Amino acid sequence: MAIFGETPLSLSSSTTSLPPLFLIYAKKSSYDSDSPSATLADSQKILVPSGEAEGSLSDESLTSDPNLNVPEGFHDFDVQTMKEGKESEADKHGSVAATRSEDKDVQNFVTRRTVPPPGNGQKIYEIDPLLKDHRTHLDYRYSMYRKLREEINKYEGGLEEFSRGYEKMGFNRSAEGITYREWAPGAKAASLVGDFNNWNSNADVMTRNEFGVWEIFLPNNADGSPAIPHGSRVKIHMETPSGIKDSIPAWIKFSVQAPGEIPYNGIYYDPPEEEKYIFKHPQPKRPKSLRIYESHIGMSSTEPVINTYANFRDDVLPRIKRLGYNAVQIMAIQEHSYYASFGYHVTNFFAPSSRFGTPEDLKSLIDRAHELGIVVLMDIVHSHASNNVLDGLNMFDGTDSHYFHSGARGYHWMWDSRLFNYGSWEVLRYLLSNARWWLDEYKFDGFRFDGVTSMMYTHHGLQVSFTGNYEEYFGFATDVDAVNYLMLVNDMIHGLFPEAIAIGEDVSGMPTFCLPTQDGGVGFDYRLHMAIADKWIELLQLRDEDWRMGDIIHTLTNRRWDENCISYAESHDQALVGDKTIAFWLMDKDMYDFMAVDRPSTPLIDRGIALHKMIRLITMGLGGEGYLNFMGNEFGHPEWIDFPRGDQHLPTGKVVPGNNNSYDKCRRRFDLGDANYLRYRGLQEFDQAMQHLEENYGFMTSDHQYISRKSEDDRIIVFERGNLVFVFNFHWSNSYFDYQVGCLKPGKYKIVLDSDDPLFGGFNRIDHSAEHFTFEGWYDNRPRSFLVYAPCRAAVVYALVEDEAEAAHALVEEDSEPGHALVEDDPEPAMQALPVKDETKPAEE
């Protein structure tokens, strides 16, 4: 993750061009349904009635956990009132125990979804015996997780109920009126202010219960209309230990920055039924092979402007489909006051960014993606929050320990942001509900969790090198509360949304990261294989003669057995100002003058185009079980990303120069990849062919994977994945005729992808009509082999001819040899790829 330091508030997004506030944002909304149950809270809990538990968790008695501050023998009096058949004043108004509307019941609660109970957490020791040396830590971690699940069952009715905090907190409308609740135990007084009451802090004073929850009920007007009109600006006015402040409600569903203003305003977003977007298309099933197109809405235009959800829907989604990607990962969805933070300094966690349009526009985008068969992943930020005091959660109730750790532990010095206290009950409710909100309300198909390494360790991965020693993962530096939260959110996601995908951005290599929580794991489906991109940047600063084939293979395959990874050659991180994309590392300033096909090329351009294709293909071929590309990099997007920014005046007096608030390098020049007269087109065509090859053959998820050759002398890498044989020649000048490559299956092999094809900007040195027949006899530890021509700086993929027809209809069935995992010689202990089947047989290469 790349983070820009947040600018002082006076500089925050003042250059962002926005449409008029009420003309655009008062039109459509998402519906806030009423709470089905009572809610009360102390400074650590907002207790709701315990319903039927989501499965029997344990025969053991519940032990009080002082860290959770559960009041012994506590009973929610509203629950008792309801059980006794008594109706409190709050119930009459629908503010605490109002029943959901029948329409909402039918729409979202036809069947009650549940989260399966925890397992015993012991299977991880069977999967990785090295973990037994750290059983004390891991068993403690799992016992704390089980205790959390038990207490959530006891006090909240289970994770399903607990994760619907947005139906109780923030603004919720019933037939009688609007209820607003906010957890702010540090506040001494509070009132709701906004356009609806002319910002009169004495007009709608809130009441505080003994547990720190402020509440007000606003009955409908005499004509039946809501007291707060849709599209109105709202804030909570509080008297706090640090003074009087007006804050955007923590659970706000939409917020905007009005033209000419610097602070944001919360928007009461509740349009009439006829203006709500209705989803028309079912969500796609989870793809077996995940091919992700990483995107940013605002910078997805070819023009130097902030793009919109609608334009992305109409212009970019069809491009993603055509290129062959089956998933789009969207950054910067959660509202963030500072545009140049790339969306990572979140201020309003439940609000989609208003820069790009309305919530209904976002829903329309997601629905269109589903129509195209594309799953939509959200880049969600639960690792930290903006330190913006006016627009965000920082110092919300006047204390620095409200949602965050107090003092130094609650501040990320490198990111200049606040760090959540995952041991707080209400923080758990807030973040779990936030994840569910995006899945339930917007139909996202999953998440890429940002900054997970920072969450899991108290040192946040800063100035720490992870060597693979297990002591680095299971010690006092591990934040068990944060890991338990990740286990909870993954349990919630997979329990309530079985097709949803959870990807974690972890650079540390935490063991058990992608194992199910029932087995003792953290519960992610995929880990981002972040070391690969770093390795390519490292190699691109060396001479070709200094590249080592074994080094490349080791980095690409250095991952744990049975834990899936998303590989990528470069993401948004490598495109940011201060860094270079792979294309720019390879071709540099020659890209400005020699990318036209009707002009002579240069050795730098020829080398760059060739290696750009090879790097991406070998990353997809060896690097993981999924693949990611940042938009525009498929065709070698030139230059870098630089968000519009003015000069930044630091407290020290130093001035950090900006870019004159320019959007010139905050866009994607898709026109370059589409232009027939530019060499970018060949790179884009190759990336498209690469995605469709994986679609047809499913090699990333094949069980059969074997590296047969990594020749340092020839600079040749040969490996099998599925029924495909990949041949890479990284030599800068040597081409090889009748080069023998080993293989598993007998028959005739034919070229299915050739990076030297002229369609891809190559030199057309390979005859695609040639047929390659296998002959018996062991070679490179393979039972058969065949002969190929391997031109320099080229990659060729061969497939059994018998598989071509099958690939057109279904993914090829794999025949894996026992013990043949994709491994590297002497990998680091923590990252060793274990044998696929026969663990008694040494893994071979």
N, C-alpha and C positions, 0 to 999 in steps of 0.2 A: 504494500500500500504506500502510496506517495502522499504526503501531507504538506500543504503550504501552511505556514504559520498564519493564524487568523489576524487580519488587520485590525487596528483600533476601530471601534464602532463608528467613528466619524468618517471612516473610509469604506464602510461596509456596503458593497454593491450599489453604490450611489450612481454608478454608470449604467446599471442595467435598465434597458428600455422595456417598459411594461405598458400594456394597454390600460385604459381607464378602469379603475377599480370596480365600479358597480356595473359598467356596461358588459364586462367580460365575466366577472366572477360571481355575480348574483343570479346566475341562470340555472345552474344544475348542482345536484349534491348527492351525497350518500346518506342513507337513513340511519339514524341512531335509535335503535330499538330500546324499549324500556327494560329496566332490570327485572328479572323474574324473582329476585330474592332480596332479602334485607342486606344492607351493608353498614357496618360500623367498624371503626378502627382505632387502635392506639398508634403510638408513634412508629410501631413496627408492623402492625397488622390492620387490615380492614377486614373484619370477620364477617363472613356470610354463612348462611345456614348450611350445615352439613347434610348433603343429600346422600343417596345410596353410593357407597364407595365404588370406585372403578375397579372392581375385582378385589379379592382378598390379598392383602399385601404380605402379611406376616402373622404368625401365631404369637410372636413376641409382643409383650406389652410396650406401649409407646413410652419412651423416655423423654422427659422434658429436655430441650436443648436451650441452654441459656443464651446462646448466640442468636437464637430466633426470637427470644423474649416473648414466649407464649405465656399468657397469663393463666395460671393454674386454676382449673375449675371455671374458666370464663364461659359465659353463655351470652349469646347475642340476644338482647331483650326483645328485639323485633321478631326474632325467630320464635321465641317463646310466646309472644303475643299472637303470632299467626297460628301456632300450634293450638293455642287455647281458643281460637276462633274469634279473637278480639282484633279490631281494626284500629290501628293507630292513626293519628292525624296525617302522618306522612303517607300511610297507605292510601288514605282517601284521595290524596292528590296524585297517587301513582308515583311518588318520588322515591320510595324505597322498595316496596314489594309489588309494584305494578306488574300485571301480567302482560306479556308481549301481545301485540296485536295478532289477530288470527292470520292476517296476511303474512306477517313475519314468521309466524309459526309454520305455516305451510311452506314458505319459501326456504327457510334455513334449518328447520328442526323437524322434518318429517321423520327422520330416524335419528335417535340420539347416538352420537359418536362417543366412543370411549377410548381411553389409553390403556393398553395392557399393563398389568402389574409388573414390577421388577422381577428379574430372575434372581439367581443366587450369585451372579457375578463371578463365577469361578472358571468359566470356559476359556478366559484369556490365558490361563496358565497352561492349558492344553495346546492352544494355538502358538504361544511363545513361551517355552519353558524358562527362558532367561528372566521372565517376570517374577518367578517364584522367589528370587532373591530380594524382591521388593514387595512381598506379600503384605507386610505390615502397613505400608503406605496405601497400597491399592485396596486392601480390605477396609481400611479406615475410610478411604474415599467413597467406597461403595456403601458402607454402612451409613455414612452421612447422607448419601443420595437416597437410600431407602427410608431414612428417617424423614427426610423432606417429603417424600411421596406419602408417607403415612400421615404426617401432620397436615399436608394439603388435603388429603382425604378426610381427616377428622374435622378440620376447621372450615374447609372450603367446598367439600363435596366432590373433590377430585380435580385432576388437571383440566378436564373438559370445562368445568365450571370456573375454575380459577383463571383460565386463560381468556375468559370473556369479560375482563375488567372494563372494557369500553362500553359495556351495556349498563354499567353502574356508575362509573366515574365520568367526569366531563359533562357534556350536555346530552341529555336524553329526553325525548318528548313522548308524552303519553296523550291520551285523548283529552285530558283535563288541562295539560299545560307542560311546561318545561322544567326539568330538574337539573340543577348544576351542582356538582360535587367536586371538591378538590382536596387532596391530602396535602396539608401545609402545617405541620405541627409547630413550626417555629413562629408562625404569624400570630400577632396579638389581636388583630382585628382584620376583617376582610369584607369586601362588598363587590358585587358584580357591576361593572360599568360598561358603557358602550353607546353606540348611536341610539339605541332604543330608549335610553333614559338620559340622553344629553350629557353623558359622562358624569353624572351626579353621583358622587361616592356616598351620599347619604340616602339615596333613593332605594337601593336594594341591598340592604345589609344582610350578610350571611351569618348563620349560626354555626358554632363549633361544638362538636361533641367531645366527650372526654378522651377520644382517641386521635384527635388532630385532624378530623375531617370537617371541612367547611361545606355548608349546604344551603341552598336556597331553592324554593319552588316559586315559579312564576305562572300563575293561572292564565288561561286564555283570556283574550280580550272579550268584551261583551258580544262582539259579532262572531266569536268562535275562532278568530285568527290567533296565531301564536303571539305571545308577548314580545318575542324577539323576531323581527322579520328575517327571512332568509337573505343572506348576503351582508348582514349588519356586522360592523366591527365590534368586537368585544374584548375585554381584558378583566383580570381580577386585580382589584385595588387592595393592597395589603399594608398594614402597619407591621413592620418586621423589626427584629433586633438591630438591623443595619439601616433602618429608616423606612420612609414611605416609598412604595414602588408599585408600578402597574406592570403586570406580567401577562404574557399570552398564556392562556390555560394550558396546562401540561398535556392534556388529552385532546387538544384542538384538532379538528379534522381538516382544516384548511387555513392557511395564513398567506397574506400578501404584503408586498411593499408597494404602497401607493406611489404614483409618479411624483417625483420631487421630494419624497420623504426618505429618511434613512432607516428608522426602526420599522419593523414589520408590525402588522396588526392581525390578531386572531379574527377569523371570520366564522360567524354562526352559519354553518352550511347545512341546510335542510330544505331542498327544493320540493316543490309539489311532485306528486307521483308521475305526472305526465312528462316531466323534464328529466327524470332519472334514466340513466342508460340501462337497458335490459340486455343481459348477455344472451347471445343467440346460438353460440357454438359450444360444444362440449370440450372440456380440457383434454388434450392429447394424453395418451398413456406415456409413462416414462420411457424414453428411448433406451435401448440396450447399449448403443454406442452414443455417447454424448459429444456432440460437436458444437461448441459454444462460440457465438459471435458476440464479443464484448462491446457494448455500445454506451454512448452518452447522448441523451436526447438533444441537449442544447447545442452541442458542437457537431451534430450530424448533417448540417446543411453544407452545400458547396459554397454558399455565400457567407460573408463575414457578419453573421447575425446569430441570435439565439433561436434555435429551431424549436418547433412545437411538437407535442404529442401527435397531432393530426398529420403534420407533414411526415413525421417518422413513420406513422402508420401507412400512409399512402405511397411514400417514396422509398423508404429504407427496408421495410419488411419484405416487399417483393424481391428486392436485391438479395437479402439474406437467404430467402427461399431458393432463388436461382443459383446462388453460390453453393448450395448443398448443405448448409448448416441446419441443424434441427433444434437449436436452442439459441435464444437471445438473452444475454445477461445485461441488464440495464443498470447503469450507475446513477447516482445522484437523484434518486427518487424522493427520499425523505427531505423535507424542506431544510435548506441551509442558507443562512443569511449571506454568507460570503461565497460568491460564485466560484472564485479561484481555489476554493478548498476541494474542488472536484467532487463535492457532495459528502466529504468525510467529516466535516464539522457540522453535525446535525443540530438544528435548533428545535424543530417541531417533528417529533418522531412519528406521529400518526397522520401527518399532512403530506400529500404529494406536492412536489415543488410547483409553485404557481408560475414560475418563469415560463413553463412550457405549455400552460393551459389549465383546464379545469380537471377535477377528479373524473368527470364523465368522459373527457377526452382520453384520459389514461385508460379507463375501462374499455373504451372503444378500440384503442390500440391493442390491448391484451386480447380482446375478443377476435380481432382481425388476425393476430398471430395464431391463435388457436384454430381459426378457420384454415390457415395455411399449414397446419400441422406442426407449428413451432411452439415449443414450450418456452415459457417466459420466466426467467430467474431474476430475482431482485438482489442487488448488491446492498445488503442490509448492514447497518452500523450499530452494533451493540457493545463495541469494545471501548467506546469513549463518547464524549459529547462536547459540543462547542462550549467554549468558556464565555460566550456572549451572555451577559447578565440581563439585558433588556428583552431579547428575543427567545432565549432558550431556558434550560433547566438550571443553569448555574446560579447559585444563590437565590433560588426560586422563592423560598420562604424566609430569606434573609440570613440563612445559615449555610455554611459550606459543607455541612454533613447531611444534607437533605436526601438527595439521590446518590451522593458520592461519598467516597471516603474523605475524611477531613485531613487537613494538613498536606504534607508532601506526598502521602500515599494516594491522595485523590487528584494529583496533578501529574500530567505527562509532560515532562519538560521539553521533549523533542517535538511533540505535536502541539504543544501549547493548548491543551484541552483537559477536560475533567474526566475522572475515572470512576465508574460506577462501583457501588458497594453491593456486591452480589450476595452478601450475607443478610441483606435487609429484605424482609418479607415483601414490603411494598415495591421495592425495586424488582423483585422477582415477578410480582403481579404485572407491573408496568411493562417489562420487557417481554414476558411470555405473551401477554395480551397484544403487544405490538406486533410480534411475529404472526400471531393468529389473525390479526386484523387484516394484514396484507393478503393472506391466503384466503380468508373468508370473503372480505368485501371486494377485493380487486381481482381475485382468481389468479394470483401469481402461482406458479407451479413449483416454487422452491426458492432457495436463497443461496447466495455466496456470502458467508459470514466474514466480514472484514476484520483484520487485526486480531485474529484469535491468539496468536503467540503472545501479544501484549496482555491479553486477558488471563492466560493460564499461568503466568509467572509474575511474581512481585517485582522482578527486575525488568519485566516487559520485553525481554529479549534485547535490551539496549546494552551495548558494550559487552556482549556475551557471545562467545563462539560455541556452538553446539558441535561436539565432536562425536556424538553417538554413545557416549558413556551413559548408562541408565541412571547413574547418580544425578545427572543433570535434570532428569525429568521427575524424579520421585524423591523430593527432599523438601526442606523448609522454604525453598524459593518458589515452590508450586502453590498457586492460589487455589486451594481446594474448593472454596466457595464458588469461584468462577467456573471451575471444571464441572462442579455439580450443576450450575446453571446451564452449561452447554449440554449436559446429559438430559436435564429436564426439557429444554427447548427441543432437542432432537427427539425425545420421547413424545412430546406433544405433536410435533410436526408429523412424525411417521405414524403415530397412533390415530390421529384425526384425519390425516391426509396421506393415505398409504402410497399414492403415486408421487408425492412431493419429493424434491431433491434437496439435500443439504450438503453444501460444499464449504469446507473450512480453509481459510488462508492461514496456514501454519508453516513457518520456516524451520521450526525446531526439530521436527520429526518425532513428535510425541508418540510413543508406542501406545497402542489401543485406540488411536484417534478415530480410525474408520471401522471399528468393530462395534456391534450392537450393544446398547446399554444393558440389555438383559444378560449379556455375556461378561459384563464388566467394562465394556468400552465406553468411549465418549459419544459414539453414535452417529458420526458423520458418514455420508455415503462416499464422499471423495475428499481428498486433500489436494490442494494446489501444489504441484511439483515446482516449487519456486527456484530451486537450485539450477534448473536447466537454463533459464534465461540468463542467470548470472554467469554460467559457464560460457555461453555463446559470446557474451560481451567480453569476457576475459580472453577468449580465443581470438576474437576479431581485432584485438590489439597486438596480436603476435603475427609473425610471418607464417605463411602457409607451411614452411618447412618445420616449424616448431609445433604444429598441431600433432597430437598423439591420438591414434585411433582408440587405444585402450582407455584413455582419459575420457573421451567422448562417450564411449559405451558405458563406462562406470557411472558417469553422471546421469545418463539417461535411464539406467536400470537400477540405480541405487534406491530402491523402495522396498517396503515390507511386503512379504507374501500375504495375500488375502486382504490387503488394504488398497483400495482403488485410488488412483491419482489422476488429476487433470494436468496434462502437460501443455506447455506453450513455449514457443521460441521467444516471444515478447508479448507483453501486455501493455496496458496504459502506462505502467510505471516507466518502461523504457522509452516512451514517446514524449515524456515531459521535458520541459525546458531544463537545461542542465545535463541532460542525457541525450542519447541518440538512438534512433531506430536502427534495426539491423541494416536496412537499406542504406541509411546515411553513413553508418560505420563502413560499409563496404564500398560505396561509390562517392560519398562526400560531394564536393562541389561539382564534380563531373555530371551530376544529375541535372544541373541547371542548363547544360548546353548540349548534352549528347544522348538524350533519351528519345529523340525523334528518329523513326525508322528510316527516313530518307536521308539521314546524315550519317557519316562514318562514326562508328563506335570507337571506344578507347579500350585499352587493356583493362583499365579499372572497371569500366562498365561491363565488359564481357565477364570478368571474374565475379563482379557483384551479382549480376543476374543469375549466373550459374550457381553460386553458393547460396544465394537467397532461397532458391528452390530446394536445394539439397538439405539445407538446415531445417526447413519447415517439414519436409517429408520424413527425415530421419527422426525428428522430434515426435511427429505423429506416429511413426512406425514403432519406435522403441520406448517412448517416454511415459506412457501411461495407458489407462483404460478410457480416457476421454481427452479431448483436445480443445484448446481455446485460442482465439485470435482476436486482437483488438481491431476495431473497424478501421479500414483503410490500409492496414499493414499487409493485407493479402496481396496488394499490388505494389508494395514497397513505397508507401506514402512518404513523400519527401519532407525534410525539415522536422520540426518538433511541435509540441503543443504548448501554447503559452496563453493563459487566460487573460482577459483584459484587466489591467490593474494600473492604478495611479501610483505616484511616489508614496512610499511608506515612511512616515516619520516616527522613529523609535524613541522611547523615553530617554535614551542616552544622548539624543540629539543627532544621531546618525540618520541619514536619509538613504533608504533603499530605493533606487530608481525603478520606476514602473515601465510600462510599454505604451504610455500615452493612451491607455484604455482601449487598445486596439483589439479587434476580433479577428484580425487577419490570419493568425495562426491558431485560432480556436474554432476550427471548422475541418471538414473532411472533403478533400478534392476528389470525390468519386468520378468526376468527369475525366480525370487522368487515366484511371483504370479502364474506362469505357472507350477511350479514344483509340481508333485503329491505327493512327499514325504515330503513336507513342509506344515505347517499349514496356511501359507499365502494363499494357494490355496483356502481354504474354505472361507476366507474373500473375495477373488475376485469373487468366485462363488456367494456369497450372494449379492454383489454389482450388479453383472450382473442380478441376479434374481429380484432385487429391481427395476432396470431400466426397465426391460421387464414387470414387474407388472404395472408400471406407463404407459408404452406404451399401454398395453392392456386395462386398466381401466380409464386412464386419470384422476386420483383422484386429482392431483394438481390443476387442473383448474375447478373442480366441484363447482357448486353453493351451493350444500348441504354439510355443514360441521358443526359438532356439537360435543362438548366435553361433555360426559355424566358422567364421573367419574375421579376424581383425589384424590385418597385415600392416605392420609399421613400415616395411620396406616398400610394398606396393601402394600403400595408403588405400587399401581396399577393406570395406566392411561388407560382410554377407550375413544375412539372417533370414530366418523363416518366421512368419507369423500367420497362423491359419494355413491355408494352402498357397500362400503367396511367398515368393522368394525375392528379397530385396537385395540389390547389388549397388553399392556406392563406391565410386572411385574419386577420392579427394585429392589425387595427385594433380599438380598444377600443369604437368606437361606430358606425362606418360599415359598412353592408351595401350590396352592389352587385347590382342587377338586370341581367340580360342582359350579364353580364361576359364579354368575349371571351377565350378561352384557346386558344393554339396547340396543335397536335398533329401527329403524323407520319402516322398511318394513317387512311384514310377509313372511314366507316361510322357506326353508331349506338353511342353511349356511354351507359352506365347506371351509376348509383351502386352501388358495392359496399362502401363504408364511409363513414359520416357521423358525425362526432364530436358533432353536434347532435341525434342520435337520442335520444328520451326513454329508451330502454333504457340509454343511457350517461350519463344525467343531463343531457341536453341539452334544448333548448327546442322541438324539433320544427318548425323553420322551413323545412325542405326537403321538397318533394314527391318521394318516392322512385319514384313511378310515372311521373314525367316522363322523356321520351326526348330525347336530345341528338344531333342529326344534324350531321355535319360539312358544311362548305361549303368550296369550293376558294378558294385565294387566300392569298398569304403574309401571315403575321401573327406578330410576335415571332420572325421568322426560321424559322417553321415553314410547311410548304406548305399546311396546312389549319387550321381552327379550329372551335370550337363555342361556344355561349352557355350560361352557367350563372348561377345565383343563388348569391352568395357572402356569407353572413351573417357578421357580425362575430364574431371569436374562434371560428372554426370551421374545420375541415379536412374536405374531402370528396375521396374517391378515386373516379375514374371508370374503367371498363373497357370495352373493345370487347365488344359483346354476343356476337359470334362466339367470343370467348375463354371465355365462361362454361362451356360444355360441356367444352372442353379442360381448363380449370383443375380440373375435378372429377376428372379422370383422370390428368393429368400436368402437369408444369411447362410453361408456355407457351414456344414457340420464339420466339427473339428475332431481329429484323432490324435490325442496328445500322448506322447511317450512318458511313462512314469519317470519321475526324477528329472525331467528336462525342463527346468524353469529358466526364465530369462534372467541370467545372473552375470556377475562380473567377478573376475579373479580377486580373491581376498578382499571382499567388500568390508566396510566398517561394520563392526559387530552389531550396532544398533539398527542398521539398515539392511541387513543381509536378506536377500530373497530366498526363502526356504523352498525346498522341493515341492512340486505341485501335488504329487500323490505319495510316492514312496519315500518317507522321511529317513529310512535307513540307508538309502542309496545316495552318495554324494552328488550334488548338483553339478552338471557338466556344462561345458561351453563348447 
